[in-house]
Amino acid sequence: MTRELQLKGLHAFYGKSHVLHGVDMVVRPGEIVALLGRNGSGRSTTAKAIMGLVDVQGGLRWGDTDLAGRKPYEIARLGLGYVPENRDIFPKLTVHQNLMLGQKPGRRGPGRWSFEDMYRLFPRLLERQHTEAGVLSGGEQQMLTLCRTLMGDPDLILIDEPTEGLAPKIVELVADYLKALRERGLAVLLIEQKLAIALDISERCYVMGHGRIVFEGSPAELRADSRVRKEWLEV
């Protein structure tokens, strides 16, 4: 069943700190949507709000299902995957064991993704499948985190800064990986600092500033809008 993610007037809080202020956003089936903005703009909080990791008020729906107030594991089992910025691998487990932990209970029939798929996408993980994840390079850990999330067979994946701190060749590999997800029918909400990559692979983009959406449009429209880029993106 294809579903879209809808945020309508969404507010998010860390205790008494009000971080998101009425965010409206939609991610449709099978599209890559980029969420852009400077550090501290509220992008990561948006992903955490969707996954039930912070307190929210307002509209937050996955198809016909209301996500507000649900536990993170419940949201994950509904078909949403989350790749956090800090990667959160299990350092003392092997690569293969980390991938095994990504498999979610309750899915009927074979998943969309298999171990073979993961190792085909990232041959380096196949080479190191029996290696403890804690000794992998930063790029390898990022690959592992992405693949572990896919093993849960999500319909939509939220990816927070997947290219942060990676070498240029690995950045290109991650970009190709995201395109492969789209070809498999997954929807992607991509939180990314590297504007060129985000605009190259996304169909639509949002720009966030001070916890609000300040721009929505196509990559071409954002490229043409120097005012928005200067005010909300450029350092």
Secondary structure as GFF3:
##gff-version 3
##sequence-region A 1 235
A	DSSP	beta_strand	5	14	.	.	.	ID=ss1
A	DSSP	beta_strand	17	27	.	.	.	ID=ss2
A	DSSP	beta_strand	32	36	.	.	.	ID=ss3
A	DSSP	alpha_helix	43	50	.	.	.	ID=ss4
A	DSSP	beta_strand	55	62	.	.	.	ID=ss5
A	DSSP	beta_strand	65	66	.	.	.	ID=ss6
A	DSSP	alpha_helix	72	77	.	.	.	ID=ss7
A	DSSP	beta_strand	80	83	.	.	.	ID=ss8
A	DSSP	alpha_helix	95	102	.	.	.	ID=ss9
A	DSSP	alpha_helix	115	121	.	.	.	ID=ss10
A	DSSP	alpha_helix	123	127	.	.	.	ID=ss11
A	DSSP	three_ten_helix	133	135	.	.	.	ID=ss12
A	DSSP	alpha_helix	138	150	.	.	.	ID=ss13
A	DSSP	beta_strand	156	160	.	.	.	ID=ss14
A	DSSP	alpha_helix	168	183	.	.	.	ID=ss15
A	DSSP	beta_strand	187	191	.	.	.	ID=ss16
A	DSSP	alpha_helix	195	201	.	.	.	ID=ss17
A	DSSP	beta_strand	204	209	.	.	.	ID=ss18
A	DSSP	beta_strand	212	217	.	.	.	ID=ss19
A	DSSP	alpha_helix	219	224	.	.	.	ID=ss20
A	DSSP	alpha_helix	226	232	.	.	.	ID=ss21
###
